[in-house]
Amino acid sequence: MSIMKVASSLIAASLSISGTVAQVKVPPNFVVGAKWQIVIQNTIDISAPIAPTDAVVWDLDLYHVARTPGIVNYLRSNNPDVILVCYFNAGLAQTSDCDYETRWKNSGLLGNIYSPDEPQFSDERWINIKNETARNWVKRRITLARDLGCDAVDPDNIDGYLNDEDGNNGTGWNLSESDYVNFVTELATHAHGLTTKQGFSMLIGQKNAPELVDQVGSVLDFAVLEDCKTLNDDEDYTFCGDFQTYISAGKPVFSIEYPSTLGDQDTGVCSPTGASDAQYAASCDTTKGNTGFSTVLKIQGGDGELNGCTQYCYGEAPGTGVVATLTDPKLDGAPCPPEASQ
């Protein structure tokens, strides 16, 4: 099939995403293979030239967008049809969230910290997603995203059930897979009931959690995966292939790999030539169940984690495709607007 026919078929499929479940109106450029950028460590510098200029999809932290309302106009001044995905922590609440002090802190709805083995995340605690008030507060974050001009949401940490297996109760709430299936399905229904400022349905993605694909893939609109080849783990299990059902349905899968040679974890500075040849080849290999994925290489850990440093897997040779989206950490501490704290 020609490239033109492939593109046309994917656009047609994307326009009917979740059509058997709900009428979801999807932007025509939100397709399999769309180029993307994700920056959630710090706020992007809206006074700097946009880089990359050809990214169709941008995934930014919801509360960075709330604190810096000029971000939306900044992105759309380069491309009026850009799709802004807003990342937020759906399964946990953290102290930097604009609604932490006003809602979560003294609510009695927060359980254990994210992981005793990862002290860098000690400011994050698991939400009791079985509680209706907690679920409504999470849905309020989706509404906030719509109000700010986001076109989609990237809800993280929807796999707390892994902490509660075998009676471990790592979340503090004894949560099961079915609890998260119900939670994600409710979030999807809420998102799809909202209309974005661009006139489309608010889209919602699946973040990792491959065990849930068969149960929620039909009601979600895209996926965002981290290290699905498990290149950084001492195990053979990979989960990229579990998300081919998204590709088959014309839904984009945005993939992140974390080569250690891409940049400095402590400073966040990008290597000008990107990852080593061997790590680039392993990260960009499309034979691991990741055919059709939109893959970016990012720094993992420290101040560099998911910052503006990116290397692309779009046919470039090793040593090419490196982009550094400029960020301004001073913007991270800007006051939260009242609507983001309610």
FIMAR-639285 format. One record per residue (C-alpha): x, y, z; residue number from 0; residue in three letters. Coordinates in steps of 0.001 Angstrom, whole numbers, padded with zeros to 6 digits. Layout:
# FIMAR-639285
+---------+---------+---------+-----+------+
!    east !   north !      up ! pos ! code !
+---------+---------+---------+-----+------+
!       X !       Y !       Z ! NUM !  Ala !
...
+---------+---------+---------+-----+------+
***
This chain:
# FIMAR-639285
+---------+---------+---------+-----+------+
!    east !   north !      up ! pos ! code !
+---------+---------+---------+-----+------+
!  000000 !  000000 !  000000 !   0 !  Met !
!  001321 !  003462 ! -000804 !   1 !  Ser !
!  002263 !  005930 !  001927 !   2 !  Ile !
! -000593 !  008156 !  000780 !   3 !  Met !
! -003115 !  005331 !  001152 !   4 !  Lys !
! -001718 !  004356 !  004547 !   5 !  Val !
! -002040 !  007937 !  005772 !   6 !  Ala !
! -005582 !  008184 !  004438 !   7 !  Ser !
! -006644 !  004943 !  006095 !   8 !  Ser !
! -005159 !  005993 !  009424 !   9 !  Leu !
! -006918 !  009357 !  009302 !  10 !  Ile !
! -010204 !  007628 !  008583 !  11 !  Ala !
! -009623 !  005252 !  011467 !  12 !  Ala !
! -008669 !  008064 !  013837 !  13 !  Ser !
! -011845 !  009969 !  013065 !  14 !  Leu !
! -013890 !  007039 !  014338 !  15 !  Ser !
! -011862 !  006290 !  017465 !  16 !  Ile !
! -014074 !  004614 !  020037 !  17 !  Ser !
! -016925 !  004987 !  017585 !  18 !  Gly !
! -018573 !  001796 !  018824 !  19 !  Thr !
! -018521 !  003119 !  022402 !  20 !  Val !
! -019067 !  006853 !  022020 !  21 !  Ala !
! -018936 !  009443 !  019295 !  22 !  Gln !
! -015486 !  010895 !  019813 !  23 !  Val !
! -014462 !  013714 !  017501 !  24 !  Lys !
! -010713 !  013498 !  016913 !  25 !  Val !
! -008471 !  016091 !  015228 !  26 !  Pro !
! -007567 !  014816 !  011729 !  27 !  Pro !
! -003827 !  015245 !  012394 !  28 !  Asn !
! -003907 !  013073 !  015523 !  29 !  Phe !
! -002732 !  009972 !  013681 !  30 !  Val !
! -000421 !  007029 !  014027 !  31 !  Val !
!  003168 !  008183 !  013534 !  32 !  Gly !
!  002552 !  011830 !  014490 !  33 !  Ala !
!  005732 !  013537 !  015660 !  34 !  Lys !
!  005649 !  014538 !  019310 !  35 !  Trp !
!  007576 !  016148 !  022112 !  36 !  Gln !
!  007195 !  015596 !  025854 !  37 !  Ile !
!  008604 !  018004 !  028456 !  38 !  Val !
!  007350 !  017628 !  032016 !  39 !  Ile !
!  010429 !  018201 !  034185 !  40 !  Gln !
!  010358 !  021986 !  033800 !  41 !  Asn !
!  008178 !  024565 !  032069 !  42 !  Thr !
!  009066 !  025283 !  028452 !  43 !  Ile !
!  010546 !  028732 !  027820 !  44 !  Asp !
!  007866 !  030612 !  025898 !  45 !  Ile !
!  010283 !  033445 !  025112 !  46 !  Ser !
!  012606 !  031134 !  023121 !  47 !  Ala !
!  012163 !  029911 !  019538 !  48 !  Pro !
!  010084 !  026739 !  019374 !  49 !  Ile !
!  012046 !  023540 !  018898 !  50 !  Ala !
!  011168 !  021239 !  017306 !  51 !  Pro !
!  009041 !  023268 !  014915 !  52 !  Thr !
!  007448 !  020211 !  013315 !  53 !  Asp !
!  006092 !  018417 !  016394 !  54 !  Ala !
!  002352 !  017921 !  015936 !  55 !  Val !
!  001733 !  016724 !  019505 !  56 !  Val !
!  003156 !  018305 !  022677 !  57 !  Trp !
!  002840 !  016588 !  026056 !  58 !  Asp !
!  003316 !  019104 !  028900 !  59 !  Leu !
!  002580 !  019091 !  032621 !  60 !  Asp !
! -000948 !  020297 !  033374 !  61 !  Leu !
!  000157 !  022561 !  036205 !  62 !  Tyr !
!  002997 !  024060 !  034164 !  63 !  His !
!  000346 !  025049 !  031641 !  64 !  Val !
! -001876 !  026407 !  034423 !  65 !  Ala !
!  000947 !  028502 !  035865 !  66 !  Arg !
!  002042 !  029779 !  032428 !  67 !  Thr !
! -001111 !  030457 !  030413 !  68 !  Pro !
!  000885 !  031848 !  027477 !  69 !  Gly !
!  002034 !  028334 !  026592 !  70 !  Ile !
! -001022 !  027539 !  024487 !  71 !  Val !
! -000699 !  030641 !  022308 !  72 !  Asn !
!  003060 !  030078 !  022113 !  73 !  Tyr !
!  002590 !  026606 !  020617 !  74 !  Leu !
! -000245 !  027618 !  018307 !  75 !  Arg !
!  001648 !  030623 !  016984 !  76 !  Ser !
!  003944 !  028090 !  015359 !  77 !  Asn !
!  001226 !  025639 !  014311 !  78 !  Asn !
! -002455 !  026512 !  014827 !  79 !  Pro !
! -003327 !  022811 !  014619 !  80 !  Asp !
! -000884 !  021644 !  017286 !  81 !  Val !
! -002361 !  019132 !  019737 !  82 !  Ile !
! -001575 !  019840 !  023382 !  83 !  Leu !
! -001658 !  016837 !  025690 !  84 !  Val !
! -001638 !  017730 !  029374 !  85 !  Cys !
!  000077 !  015298 !  031707 !  86 !  Tyr !
! -001149 !  014904 !  035269 !  87 !  Phe !
! -000841 !  012403 !  038078 !  88 !  Asn !
! -004136 !  010521 !  038122 !  89 !  Ala !
! -003267 !  007804 !  040631 !  90 !  Gly !
! -001394 !  009937 !  043136 !  91 !  Leu !
! -001416 !  013456 !  044546 !  92 !  Ala !
!  001846 !  015323 !  045012 !  93 !  Gln !
!  002718 !  018450 !  046939 !  94 !  Thr !
!  003442 !  020476 !  043790 !  95 !  Ser !
! -000097 !  019970 !  042445 !  96 !  Asp !
! -002085 !  023190 !  042466 !  97 !  Cys !
! -004993 !  021433 !  044192 !  98 !  Asp !
! -002905 !  019636 !  046825 !  99 !  Tyr !
! -003304 !  022137 !  049666 ! 100 !  Glu !
! -006927 !  022970 !  048920 ! 101 !  Thr !
! -008186 !  019429 !  048323 ! 102 !  Arg !
! -005933 !  016488 !  048994 ! 103 !  Trp !
! -003665 !  017385 !  051919 ! 104 !  Lys !
! -006161 !  016907 !  054749 ! 105 !  Asn !
! -008789 !  014922 !  052868 ! 106 !  Ser !
! -008115 !  011479 !  054314 ! 107 !  Gly !
! -008009 !  010219 !  050724 ! 108 !  Leu !
! -004227 !  009807 !  050492 ! 109 !  Leu !
! -002553 !  006513 !  051263 ! 110 !  Gly !
!  001064 !  005403 !  051182 ! 111 !  Asn !
!  003911 !  007161 !  049422 ! 112 !  Ile !
!  004602 !  006127 !  045835 ! 113 !  Tyr !
!  007412 !  003703 !  046659 ! 114 !  Ser !
!  009616 !  003269 !  049739 ! 115 !  Pro !
!  012424 !  002236 !  047362 ! 116 !  Asp !
!  012309 !  005537 !  045459 ! 117 !  Glu !
!  012712 !  008379 !  047980 ! 118 !  Pro !
!  012811 !  010972 !  045188 ! 119 !  Gln !
!  009041 !  010460 !  044915 ! 120 !  Phe !
!  008314 !  010730 !  048647 ! 121 !  Ser !
!  006095 !  013772 !  048009 ! 122 !  Asp !
!  003579 !  011596 !  046114 ! 123 !  Glu !
!  000893 !  009489 !  047787 ! 124 !  Arg !
! -001620 !  007062 !  046341 ! 125 !  Trp !
! -005203 !  008260 !  045925 ! 126 !  Ile !
! -008150 !  006182 !  047106 ! 127 !  Asn !
! -009702 !  005808 !  043660 ! 128 !  Ile !
! -012560 !  003753 !  045118 ! 129 !  Lys !
! -013847 !  006944 !  046732 ! 130 !  Asn !
! -016325 !  009002 !  044685 ! 131 !  Glu !
! -015034 !  012343 !  045959 ! 132 !  Thr !
! -011484 !  011430 !  044960 ! 133 !  Ala !
! -012615 !  010377 !  041486 ! 134 !  Arg !
! -014557 !  013611 !  041065 ! 135 !  Asn !
! -011473 !  015630 !  042022 ! 136 !  Trp !
! -009432 !  013784 !  039407 ! 137 !  Val !
! -012136 !  014473 !  036827 ! 138 !  Lys !
! -011933 !  018136 !  037820 ! 139 !  Arg !
! -008299 !  018045 !  036651 ! 140 !  Arg !
! -009500 !  016911 !  033223 ! 141 !  Ile !
! -012011 !  019746 !  033107 ! 142 !  Thr !
! -009253 !  022162 !  034097 ! 143 !  Leu !
! -007138 !  020841 !  031223 ! 144 !  Ala !
! -009971 !  021566 !  028792 ! 145 !  Arg !
! -010476 !  025036 !  030243 ! 146 !  Asp !
! -006773 !  025840 !  029856 ! 147 !  Leu !
! -006799 !  024913 !  026161 ! 148 !  Gly !
! -005468 !  021350 !  026318 ! 149 !  Cys !
! -006749 !  018919 !  023689 ! 150 !  Asp !
! -006014 !  015679 !  025545 ! 151 !  Ala !
! -004855 !  014348 !  028885 ! 152 !  Val !
! -002082 !  011924 !  029791 ! 153 !  Asp !
! -003131 !  010491 !  033195 ! 154 !  Pro !
! -000157 !  008831 !  034884 ! 155 !  Asp !
!  000079 !  006080 !  037495 ! 156 !  Asn !
! -003011 !  004057 !  036680 ! 157 !  Ile !
! -001258 !  000851 !  037757 ! 158 !  Asp !
! -001314 !  001058 !  041548 ! 159 !  Gly !
! -002736 ! -002476 !  041598 ! 160 !  Tyr !
!  000825 ! -003722 !  041042 ! 161 !  Leu !
!  001716 ! -002404 !  044509 ! 162 !  Asn !
! -001180 ! -004271 !  046075 ! 163 !  Asp !
! -000586 ! -007721 !  044601 ! 164 !  Glu !
! -000263 ! -010735 !  046920 ! 165 !  Asp !
! -001726 ! -008799 !  049832 ! 166 !  Gly !
!  001089 ! -006236 !  049905 ! 167 !  Asn !
! -001294 ! -003243 !  050092 ! 168 !  Asn !
!  001450 ! -000925 !  048915 ! 169 !  Gly !
! -001012 !  001855 !  048094 ! 170 !  Thr !
! -002726 !  001668 !  051448 ! 171 !  Gly !
! -006090 !  001096 !  049757 ! 172 !  Trp !
! -005980 ! -002559 !  048582 ! 173 !  Asn !
! -006653 ! -001593 !  044973 ! 174 !  Leu !
! -007258 ! -004150 !  042219 ! 175 !  Ser !
! -007044 ! -004160 !  038442 ! 176 !  Glu !
! -010817 ! -003913 !  038266 ! 177 !  Ser !
! -010726 ! -000812 !  040483 ! 178 !  Asp !
! -008419 !  000861 !  037964 ! 179 !  Tyr !
! -010469 ! -000342 !  034991 ! 180 !  Val !
! -013542 !  001291 !  036529 ! 181 !  Asn !
! -011535 !  004421 !  037358 ! 182 !  Phe !
! -010055 !  004840 !  033880 ! 183 !  Val !
! -013383 !  004098 !  032195 ! 184 !  Thr !
! -015064 !  006790 !  034308 ! 185 !  Glu !
! -012318 !  009275 !  033439 ! 186 !  Leu !
! -012727 !  008472 !  029735 ! 187 !  Ala !
! -016479 !  009018 !  029866 ! 188 !  Thr !
! -015917 !  012371 !  031543 ! 189 !  His !
! -013215 !  013452 !  029075 ! 190 !  Ala !
! -015239 !  012497 !  026014 ! 191 !  His !
! -018158 !  014522 !  027327 ! 192 !  Gly !
! -016050 !  017693 !  027096 ! 193 !  Leu !
! -015474 !  019745 !  023944 ! 194 !  Thr !
! -012077 !  021396 !  023538 ! 195 !  Thr !
! -011528 !  024978 !  022474 ! 196 !  Lys !
! -010544 !  023609 !  019057 ! 197 !  Gln !
! -013993 !  022000 !  018732 ! 198 !  Gly !
! -013009 !  018359 !  019225 ! 199 !  Phe !
! -013638 !  015840 !  021985 ! 200 !  Ser !
! -011239 !  015918 !  024905 ! 201 !  Met !
! -009007 !  012894 !  024309 ! 202 !  Leu !
! -007552 !  010657 !  026992 ! 203 !  Ile !
! -004658 !  008223 !  026841 ! 204 !  Gly !
! -003369 !  005107 !  028553 ! 205 !  Gln !
! -000058 !  005480 !  030391 ! 206 !  Lys !
!  001784 !  002142 !  030510 ! 207 !  Asn !
! -000237 ! -000496 !  032474 ! 208 !  Ala !
! -000186 ! -003132 !  029692 ! 209 !  Pro !
! -002371 ! -005443 !  031796 ! 210 !  Glu !
! -005270 ! -003051 !  031174 ! 211 !  Leu !
! -005087 ! -002819 !  027376 ! 212 !  Val !
! -007750 ! -005428 !  026661 ! 213 !  Asp !
! -010089 ! -003848 !  029191 ! 214 !  Gln !
! -009715 ! -000124 !  028472 ! 215 !  Val !
! -008090 !  000128 !  025040 ! 216 !  Gly !
! -011454 !  000433 !  023302 ! 217 !  Ser !
! -012468 !  003512 !  025322 ! 218 !  Val !
! -009140 !  005356 !  025260 ! 219 !  Leu !
! -007738 !  007347 !  022347 ! 220 !  Asp !
! -003953 !  006869 !  022463 ! 221 !  Phe !
! -001180 !  005497 !  024648 ! 222 !  Ala !
!  002027 !  006859 !  026161 ! 223 !  Val !
!  004625 !  004229 !  026986 ! 224 !  Leu !
!  007911 !  004351 !  028876 ! 225 !  Glu !
!  010702 !  001838 !  028289 ! 226 !  Asp !
!  008333 ! -000684 !  026727 ! 227 !  Cys !
!  011362 ! -002621 !  025452 ! 228 !  Lys !
!  012624 ! -002745 !  029063 ! 229 !  Thr !
!  016134 ! -001930 !  027856 ! 230 !  Leu !
!  016985 ! -000626 !  031318 ! 231 !  Asn !
!  015648 ! -003642 !  033217 ! 232 !  Asp !
!  017210 ! -006988 !  034030 ! 233 !  Asp !
!  014356 ! -008937 !  032524 ! 234 !  Glu !
!  013237 ! -010271 !  029171 ! 235 !  Asp !
!  009620 ! -009150 !  029466 ! 236 !  Tyr !
!  008660 ! -006417 !  027007 ! 237 !  Thr !
!  005233 ! -004863 !  026627 ! 238 !  Phe !
!  005382 ! -002851 !  023397 ! 239 !  Cys !
!  003449 ! -005483 !  021481 ! 240 !  Gly !
!  000516 ! -005303 !  023873 ! 241 !  Asp !
! -000278 ! -001879 !  022419 ! 242 !  Phe !
! -000457 ! -002919 !  018776 ! 243 !  Gln !
! -004225 ! -003001 !  019222 ! 244 !  Thr !
! -004056 !  000789 !  019428 ! 245 !  Tyr !
! -002100 !  000989 !  016173 ! 246 !  Ile !
! -004536 ! -001374 !  014456 ! 247 !  Ser !
! -007406 !  000883 !  015528 ! 248 !  Ala !
! -005677 !  003970 !  014104 ! 249 !  Gly !
! -004793 !  005296 !  017543 ! 250 !  Lys !
! -001303 !  006765 !  018079 ! 251 !  Pro !
!  001171 !  005228 !  020495 ! 252 !  Val !
!  003760 !  007661 !  021836 ! 253 !  Phe !
!  006807 !  005837 !  023107 ! 254 !  Ser !
!  009738 !  006945 !  025277 ! 255 !  Ile !
!  013059 !  005124 !  025550 ! 256 !  Glu !
!  015764 !  006154 !  028004 ! 257 !  Tyr !
!  019319 !  005615 !  026682 ! 258 !  Pro !
!  021817 !  006495 !  029418 ! 259 !  Ser !
!  024207 !  008130 !  026930 ! 260 !  Thr !
!  021729 !  010721 !  025634 ! 261 !  Leu !
!  022619 !  013357 !  028215 ! 262 !  Gly !
!  023713 !  014159 !  031745 ! 263 !  Asp !
!  021167 !  013154 !  034394 ! 264 !  Gln !
!  022455 !  015701 !  036914 ! 265 !  Asp !
!  022618 !  018752 !  034678 ! 266 !  Thr !
!  020076 !  017740 !  032035 ! 267 !  Gly !
!  022491 !  018791 !  029288 ! 268 !  Val !
!  021983 !  016958 !  025985 ! 269 !  Cys !
!  024821 !  015222 !  024191 ! 270 !  Ser !
!  025119 !  017101 !  020873 ! 271 !  Pro !
!  025336 !  013795 !  019012 ! 272 !  Thr !
!  022690 !  012040 !  021075 ! 273 !  Gly !
!  022858 !  008500 !  022376 ! 274 !  Ala !
!  025682 !  006134 !  021536 ! 275 !  Ser !
!  025292 !  004263 !  018261 ! 276 !  Asp !
!  024492 !  001023 !  020088 ! 277 !  Ala !
!  021894 !  002594 !  022375 ! 278 !  Gln !
!  020357 !  004554 !  019520 ! 279 !  Tyr !
!  019990 !  001363 !  017493 ! 280 !  Ala !
!  018422 ! -000517 !  020402 ! 281 !  Ala !
!  016076 !  002344 !  021288 ! 282 !  Ser !
!  014938 !  002920 !  017699 ! 283 !  Cys !
!  014647 ! -000738 !  016683 ! 284 !  Asp !
!  011089 ! -001309 !  015408 ! 285 !  Thr !
!  011081 ! -005107 !  015618 ! 286 !  Thr !
!  010101 ! -005337 !  019301 ! 287 !  Lys !
!  006362 ! -004987 !  018863 ! 288 !  Gly !
!  006643 ! -001234 !  018439 ! 289 !  Asn !
!  005947 ! -000886 !  014714 ! 290 !  Thr !
!  004124 !  002367 !  014050 ! 291 !  Gly !
!  005035 !  003942 !  017384 ! 292 !  Phe !
!  006092 !  007591 !  017621 ! 293 !  Ser !
!  009332 !  007132 !  019549 ! 294 !  Thr !
!  011455 !  009713 !  021324 ! 295 !  Val !
!  014644 !  009201 !  023306 ! 296 !  Leu !
!  014790 !  011087 !  026608 ! 297 !  Lys !
!  016986 !  011438 !  029692 ! 298 !  Ile !
!  015876 !  009419 !  032706 ! 299 !  Gln !
!  016642 !  010382 !  036297 ! 300 !  Gly !
!  017849 !  013461 !  038119 ! 301 !  Gly !
!  017298 !  016994 !  036890 ! 302 !  Asp !
!  017396 !  015764 !  033303 ! 303 !  Gly !
!  014420 !  013427 !  033525 ! 304 !  Glu !
!  011940 !  014180 !  030748 ! 305 !  Leu !
!  013376 !  017648 !  030213 ! 306 !  Asn !
!  013724 !  019293 !  026806 ! 307 !  Gly !
!  016528 !  017012 !  025590 ! 308 !  Cys !
!  015196 !  014699 !  022886 ! 309 !  Thr !
!  016477 !  012501 !  020100 ! 310 !  Gln !
!  014108 !  011271 !  017413 ! 311 !  Tyr !
!  013656 !  007920 !  015713 ! 312 !  Cys !
!  012217 !  009139 !  012430 ! 313 !  Tyr !
!  014672 !  007661 !  009972 ! 314 !  Gly !
!  017636 !  009761 !  011065 ! 315 !  Glu !
!  021043 !  008122 !  011399 ! 316 !  Ala !
!  022772 !  007740 !  014771 ! 317 !  Pro !
!  024200 !  011034 !  015935 ! 318 !  Gly !
!  021347 !  013041 !  014388 ! 319 !  Thr !
!  017829 !  014040 !  015315 ! 320 !  Gly !
!  018828 !  015738 !  018580 ! 321 !  Val !
!  016620 !  018616 !  019721 ! 322 !  Val !
!  016802 !  020622 !  022939 ! 323 !  Ala !
!  013548 !  022367 !  023780 ! 324 !  Thr !
!  014509 !  025243 !  026057 ! 325 !  Leu !
!  012916 !  025375 !  029504 ! 326 !  Thr !
!  012737 !  028020 !  032204 ! 327 !  Asp !
!  012664 !  026456 !  035704 ! 328 !  Pro !
!  011757 !  029849 !  037191 ! 329 !  Lys !
!  008316 !  029457 !  035640 ! 330 !  Leu !
!  007757 !  026244 !  037634 ! 331 !  Asp !
!  007287 !  028245 !  040815 ! 332 !  Gly !
!  004776 !  030726 !  039442 ! 333 !  Ala !
!  001591 !  031049 !  041544 ! 334 !  Pro !
! -001258 !  028719 !  040761 ! 335 !  Cys !
! -004295 !  030508 !  039320 ! 336 !  Pro !
! -007434 !  030146 !  041479 ! 337 !  Pro !
! -009176 !  027892 !  038965 ! 338 !  Glu !
! -006331 !  025346 !  039201 ! 339 !  Ala !
! -006573 !  025159 !  042989 ! 340 !  Ser !
! -010322 !  024630 !  043220 ! 341 !  Gln !
+---------+---------+---------+-----+------+
***
